[in-house]
Amino acid sequence: MHRFDYIIAGSGLTGLYSSYLASRYGRVALITKSGIRESNSYFAQGGIAAVTDNEDLPVFHFEDTIIAGRGLCDQNAVEILVNEGPLRIHELIQEGMEFDMTGGELSLGLEGGHHKRRILHAGGDVTGRKITDFMIKKVIGHKNISVFENFAVIEIITDNGNCQGIRAWDLKKGREEIFLGSHTVLALGGASAIYKNTTNPATTTGDGVAMAYRAGCLLADMEFIQFHPTSLYTKDEKSYLISEAVRGEGAHLFNQKGEQFMTSLHEAAELAPRDIVARAIYKEIQSQELPYVTLSLSHLDPQRLISRFPNISEKCRQLGVDFTDKIPVAPAAHYMVGGVKTDVNAKTNVKNLFVCGELASTGIMGANRLASNSLLECLVFGYRAIQECKRTVGEVPDIKSTDNPVRRFSKDPSRAQEFSELSIRVSEIMTSYAGIVRNERLLKEGLAKLEKEREKYVKDGLEIYNKMGENLLIVAELIIRAALYRKESRGGHYREDYPGEDKSFIFHIIQQKGEEIRTFPVNVKTEENE
């Protein structure tokens, strides 16, 4: 049993940054499922959006975010993001973080949905790696931070609606460990690896979503899954992200006929919001023989491209693709737009439980995440979470005051293969029945298939593989049930049986364990989070 002031689960940018901030006020346990570098933040290529140029203003960043969110952004949260974001960036730079520079000024890129150059990069296309490595150096060896690698969080410990910490499984020693703390911050990432084709690490299957759901948290907007338009297509290789910044540098999309199809679909062409580009590519692929379209860079300066995108160009070279010419691309599940509903201080409706990063639904993303806002959200709301914790200092809870026995989980190695096979089947169901283009028939069929999988797989008891499989099914069902409820097309949710936006659906869809689906108005806080 471990006792700390702060329990922080997840080693992406949110987890690292909030751990570093929390270390100023108490002892911190930083818990991660695999290695400290295995996260979406670490592999992020595009950069981080923030207003740092005199020609740009927070109000412009606000407007771009609102437009991309298609009417579902909570404006107070967006205002906080765009106004506090530059402050967090300035603090990082003062701490020693080095972003790419040109002529003594920050080098700013352009990405889809942005009308100003405001994307900061570090090392070109390895921004995520650079900024997480920077924070890792701050965290490793810090006297107030204990890092627990290869610990999979399996349950949130609650008592009468109060969070007391988490249960985790030590993957190396094969046993359960309990972490108790005054404040628990979940930063466990999203769920896009629940799909067959994804840009995410294989571990990003929504365990945090399922655990929060079991603990009684509100889940919001789970129907909105953002598919990145340009993932490198190969027959055998896992999907590999081709950053939106490549299109920001001037790359064009062509179909099998050699037509630049985006120019007739949107005024911004290849730099239209991601949902529009992803859906356009999907439709082109459906109407042609090749399972991909082509991203052409042949008209651009090859030396600048290699210098600007060293990581992507090297990956393409390894796979036999000339990065400076034509790249085969197709959409892949990339970002969970919805998640655990929080207020603007990252608080959930469960006392002393905070959620940040991709796992959280702060109201910023609306129906569609604006490119490169995610890393900024990690900083802004990770900061606000720790400041809120500092204002609500409590005592470390006593496990004896709960109804939970000290240890209760077990692991049956014989179920490992069964879990692996379930994971594949669930990913195929989600891809086929709840993918980029949806309709009522497909969604209902997908839900029925998930229910059959649940009947076959989930058993009574607290065995680890059983719980992991149930997590997969909970997340998949949450996505499909929300997608069925939203009878319109908006942002990252497209219903071909309801192809237009419907003003009567301008609300957040809320799901909570044991309750019927309900809705909540945009820009209004829930009573639980007041």
Residue pairs with C-beta under 8 A, 6 or more apart in sequence:
1 177
1 178
1 180
1 399
1 406
2 29
2 146
2 177
2 178
2 179
2 180
3 179
3 180
3 181
3 396
4 26
4 27
4 28
4 29
4 146
4 179
4 180
4 181
4 396
5 22
5 25
5 26
5 27
5 28
5 181
5 182
5 183
5 396
6 19
6 22
6 25
6 26
6 27
6 28
6 29
6 181
6 182
6 183
6 184
6 185
6 386
6 389
7 29
7 31
7 165
7 166
7 179
7 180
7 181
7 183
7 184
7 185
8 15
8 18
8 19
8 22
8 28
8 29
8 30
8 31
8 184
8 185
8 187
9 15
9 31
9 32
9 153
9 166
9 168
9 184
9 185
9 186
9 187
9 188
9 208
10 31
10 32
10 39
10 186
10 187
10 188
10 189
10 208
10 357
10 359
11 30
11 32
11 35
11 36
11 37
11 38
11 39
11 147
11 149
12 39
12 40
12 41
12 42
12 132
12 187
12 189
12 357
12 358
12 378
13 39
13 41
13 128
13 131
13 132
13 135
13 357
13 375
13 378
13 379
13 382
14 41
14 187
14 356
14 357
14 378
14 381
14 382
15 30
15 32
15 39
15 185
15 187
15 357
16 30
16 36
16 41
16 132
16 135
16 136
16 138
16 139
17 135
17 378
17 379
17 382
17 383
18 185
18 187
18 356
18 382
18 383
18 385
18 386
19 28
19 30
19 139
19 145
20 135
20 138
20 139
20 142
20 145
21 382
21 383
21 386
22 28
22 183
22 185
22 386
22 389
23 139
23 142
23 144
23 145
24 144
25 386
25 389
25 390
26 144
26 182
27 144
27 145
27 146
28 144
28 145
28 146
29 146
29 148
29 179
29 181
30 36
30 139
30 145
30 146
30 147
30 148
31 148
31 151
31 153
31 166
31 168
31 179
32 38
32 39
32 147
32 148
32 149
32 150
32 151
33 150
33 151
33 152
33 153
33 171
33 188
33 203
33 207
34 149
34 150
34 201
34 203
35 149
35 150
36 136
36 139
36 140
36 147
36 149
37 129
37 132
37 133
37 136
38 201
38 203
39 132
39 189
39 201
40 128
40 189
40 190
40 200
40 201
40 204
40 358
41 128
41 131
41 132
41 357
41 375
41 378
42 128
42 129
42 132
43 128
43 129
43 199
43 201
43 241
44 127
44 128
44 374
44 375
45 125
45 126
45 127
45 128
45 241
45 243
45 245
45 309
45 311
45 312
46 109
46 111
46 119
46 125
46 127
46 243
46 244
46 245
46 371
46 372
47 109
47 111
47 119
47 120
47 121
47 122
47 127
47 245
47 372
47 375
48 89
48 119
48 120
48 127
48 131
48 372
48 375
48 376
48 379
49 61
49 85
49 111
49 114
49 118
49 119
49 120
49 370
49 371
49 372
49 373
49 375
49 376
50 61
50 85
50 86
50 88
50 89
50 118
50 120
50 376
51 57
51 58
51 60
51 61
51 82
51 85
51 86
51 116
51 118
52 86
52 89
52 106
52 108
52 118
52 120
53 106
53 108
53 116
53 117
53 118
55 116
56 116
56 117
56 118
58 79
58 82
58 83
58 86
59 82
60 115
60 116
61 82
61 85
61 114
61 116
61 118
62 75
62 78
62 79
62 82
63 115
64 113
64 114
64 115
64 116
64 370
65 73
65 78
65 81
65 82
65 364
65 366
65 370
65 373
66 73
66 75
66 78
66 366
67 113
67 273
68 113
68 273
68 366
68 368
68 369
68 370
68 491
69 78
69 364
69 365
69 366
69 367
69 368
69 370
69 491
70 366
70 367
70 368
70 490
70 491
70 501
71 366
71 367
71 490
71 501
71 506
71 522
72 221
72 366
72 367
72 490
72 491
72 506
72 507
72 508
72 522
73 363
73 364
73 365
73 366
73 522
74 362
74 363
74 364
74 366
74 522
74 523
75 523
76 344
76 363
76 523
77 344
77 362
77 363
77 364
78 363
78 364
80 344
80 380
80 384
81 364
81 373
81 376
81 377
81 380
84 380
84 383
84 384
85 376
85 379
85 380
88 376
88 379
88 380
88 383
89 120
89 376
89 379
92 131
92 134
92 379
93 99
95 138
96 134
97 122
97 131
97 134
98 122
98 130
99 106
99 107
99 120
99 121
99 122
100 106
100 107
100 120
100 121
100 122
100 123
100 124
101 107
106 120
107 120
107 121
108 117
108 118
108 119
108 120
109 117
109 119
109 120
109 121
109 245
109 248
109 249
110 116
110 117
110 119
110 245
110 248
110 271
111 119
111 244
111 245
111 247
111 248
111 271
111 371
111 372
112 244
112 247
112 248
112 268
112 270
112 271
112 272
112 273
112 274
112 277
112 371
113 268
113 271
113 272
113 273
113 274
113 370
113 371
114 370
114 371
114 372
119 245
119 248
119 371
119 372
120 127
121 127
121 245
122 130
122 131
123 129
123 130
123 310
123 311
124 307
124 308
124 309
124 310
124 311
125 243
125 245
125 308
125 309
125 310
125 311
125 312
126 310
126 311
127 375
128 375
131 375
139 145
139 147
140 147
148 168
148 177
150 170
150 171
150 172
151 168
151 169
151 170
151 171
151 177
152 168
152 169
152 171
152 207
152 464
153 166
153 167
153 168
153 186
153 188
153 207
153 208
153 211
154 166
154 167
154 168
154 169
154 176
154 211
154 409
154 464
154 467
155 166
155 167
155 211
155 214
155 409
155 467
156 163
156 166
156 167
156 184
156 186
156 211
156 212
156 214
156 215
156 350
156 353
157 163
157 164
157 165
157 166
157 167
157 178
157 180
157 399
157 402
157 404
158 164
158 215
158 216
158 350
158 353
158 402
159 397
159 401
159 402
159 403
159 404
161 216
161 350
161 351
162 350
162 351
162 352
162 397
163 184
163 215
163 350
163 351
163 352
163 353
164 180
164 181
164 184
164 352
164 397
164 399
164 402
165 178
165 179
165 180
165 181
165 184
165 397
166 178
166 179
166 184
167 176
167 177
167 178
167 179
167 409
168 176
168 177
168 178
168 179
169 175
169 176
169 177
169 409
169 411
169 464
170 176
170 177
174 411
175 407
176 407
176 408
176 409
178 399
178 406
178 407
180 396
180 397
180 399
181 396
182 352
182 389
182 393
182 394
182 395
182 396
182 397
183 352
183 354
183 389
183 392
183 394
184 352
184 353
184 354
185 346
185 354
185 355
185 356
185 382
185 385
185 386
185 389
186 208
186 211
186 212
186 340
186 353
186 354
186 355
186 356
186 359
187 355
187 356
187 357
187 359
187 378
187 382
188 207
188 208
188 211
188 359
189 200
189 204
189 208
189 357
189 358
189 359
190 200
190 204
190 206
190 335
190 336
190 339
190 358
190 359
191 204
191 205
191 206
191 209
191 225
191 336
191 475
191 479
192 198
192 199
192 200
192 204
192 225
192 333
192 334
192 335
192 336
193 200
193 201
193 202
193 203
193 204
193 205
193 333
193 427
194 205
194 206
194 333
194 426
194 427
194 430
194 472
194 475
194 476
194 479
195 225
195 332
195 333
195 427
195 430
195 431
195 435
196 427
196 428
196 430
196 431
197 231
197 239
197 330
197 331
197 332
197 333
197 431
198 204
198 238
198 239
198 332
198 333
198 334
199 228
199 231
199 239
199 240
199 241
199 332
199 333
199 334
200 333
200 334
205 423
205 471
205 472
205 475
206 336
206 471
206 472
206 474
206 475
207 468
207 471
208 340
208 355
208 359
209 219
209 222
209 336
209 339
209 340
209 359
209 471
209 474
209 475
209 478
210 470
210 471
210 472
210 474
210 475
211 471
212 219
212 340
212 348
212 350
212 353
212 355
212 359
213 219
213 474
213 478
213 511
213 512
213 513
214 474
214 513
215 350
215 353
216 349
216 350
216 512
216 513
217 340
217 341
217 348
217 349
217 350
217 353
217 355
217 512
218 340
218 341
218 348
218 349
218 510
218 511
218 512
218 526
218 528
219 338
219 339
219 340
219 341
219 361
219 478
219 510
219 511
219 512
220 338
220 339
220 340
220 341
220 361
220 508
220 509
220 510
220 511
220 520
221 337
221 338
221 339
221 361
221 365
221 367
221 482
221 508
221 509
222 336
222 338
222 339
222 478
222 479
222 481
222 482
222 509
222 511
223 338
223 479
223 482
223 483
223 485
223 486
223 492
223 493
223 509
224 336
224 337
224 338
224 365
224 367
224 368
224 491
224 492
224 493
225 333
225 335
225 336
225 337
225 434
225 479
225 492
225 493
226 274
226 275
226 278
226 333
226 334
226 335
226 336
226 337
226 368
226 369
226 492
227 274
227 275
227 278
227 282
227 331
227 332
227 333
227 334
227 435
227 436
227 492
228 241
228 244
228 274
228 278
228 331
228 332
228 333
228 334
228 335
229 244
229 274
229 277
229 278
229 280
229 281
229 329
229 331
230 241
230 242
230 243
230 244
230 246
230 247
230 253
230 277
230 281
230 295
230 327
230 329
230 331
231 239
231 240
231 241
231 242
231 329
231 330
231 331
231 332
231 334
232 239
232 240
232 241
232 242
232 315
232 316
232 319
232 321
232 327
232 328
232 329
233 239
233 291
233 292
233 328
233 329
233 330
234 240
234 319
234 328
237 319
239 330
239 332
240 315
240 319
241 332
241 334
242 295
242 312
242 327
242 329
243 309
243 312
244 274
244 371
244 372
245 308
245 309
246 295
246 297
246 309
246 312
247 253
247 270
247 271
247 295
248 271
249 297
249 300
249 304
249 305
249 308
250 297
250 299
250 300
251 270
251 295
251 296
251 297
251 300
252 260
252 262
252 269
252 270
252 295
252 296
252 299
253 260
253 261
253 262
253 270
253 277
253 281
253 293
253 294
253 295
253 296
253 329
254 260
254 261
254 293
254 294
254 296
255 261
255 284
255 288
255 293
255 294
256 284
256 288
256 289
256 290
256 293
257 288
260 269
261 280
261 284
261 293
262 269
262 270
262 272
262 277
262 280
263 269
265 272
265 276
265 280
266 272
266 276
266 277
270 277
273 368
273 370
273 491
274 334
274 368
274 369
274 371
274 492
275 367
275 368
275 491
275 492
275 494
278 331
278 436
279 436
279 437
279 494
281 293
281 329
281 330
281 331
282 331
282 436
282 437
283 437
284 293
285 291
285 292
285 293
285 330
290 328
291 330
292 328
292 329
292 330
293 328
293 329
293 330
294 326
294 327
294 328
294 329
295 326
295 327
295 328
295 329
296 325
296 326
296 327
297 305
297 323
297 324
297 325
297 326
297 327
298 324
298 325
298 326
300 324
302 324
305 313
305 323
305 324
306 313
306 323
306 324
309 323
312 323
313 323
313 324
316 322
316 323
316 327
317 323
321 327
321 328
331 436
335 358
335 369
335 374
336 358
336 359
337 361
337 365
337 366
337 367
337 368
337 369
337 491
337 492
338 361
338 365
338 482
339 355
339 358
339 359
339 360
339 361
340 348
340 355
340 359
340 360
340 361
341 348
341 349
341 361
341 508
341 510
341 526
341 529
342 348
342 354
342 355
342 356
342 360
342 361
342 362
342 381
342 529
343 525
343 529
343 530
344 362
344 381
344 384
345 354
345 381
345 384
345 385
345 387
345 388
346 354
346 355
346 356
346 360
346 362
346 381
346 382
346 384
346 385
346 388
347 353
347 354
347 385
347 388
347 529
348 354
348 355
348 528
348 529
349 526
349 528
349 529
352 392
352 394
354 385
354 388
354 389
356 377
356 378
356 381
356 382
356 385
357 374
357 377
357 378
357 381
357 382
358 374
360 377
360 381
361 508
362 377
362 381
363 508
363 522
363 523
364 373
364 377
365 373
366 491
367 490
367 491
367 492
367 493
368 491
368 492
369 492
399 406
408 462
409 462
409 463
409 464
409 467
410 461
410 462
410 463
410 464
411 463
411 464
411 465
412 463
412 464
412 465
412 466
415 463
415 465
415 466
416 465
418 457
418 465
418 469
419 465
419 468
419 469
422 453
422 457
422 469
422 472
423 469
423 472
425 453
426 450
426 453
426 472
426 473
426 476
429 446
429 449
429 450
429 453
429 476
430 446
430 476
430 479
432 442
432 446
433 442
433 443
433 445
433 446
433 447
433 449
433 480
434 442
434 443
434 446
434 476
434 479
434 480
434 483
436 494
437 494
437 496
438 483
438 493
438 494
438 495
438 496
439 495
439 496
439 497
440 484
440 495
440 497
443 480
443 483
443 484
444 484
446 480
447 477
447 480
447 481
447 484
450 473
450 476
450 477
450 480
451 477
453 473
454 470
454 473
457 466
457 469
457 470
457 473
458 466
458 469
458 470
458 473
459 466
478 511
481 511
481 517
482 509
482 511
482 517
483 493
483 495
485 509
485 517
486 493
486 495
486 505
486 509
487 495
487 498
487 502
487 505
488 495
488 498
488 500
488 501
488 502
488 505
489 495
489 496
489 498
489 499
489 500
489 501
490 501
490 505
506 522
507 519
507 520
507 521
507 522
508 519
508 520
508 521
508 522
509 517
509 518
509 519
510 517
510 518
510 519
510 520
510 526
511 517
520 526
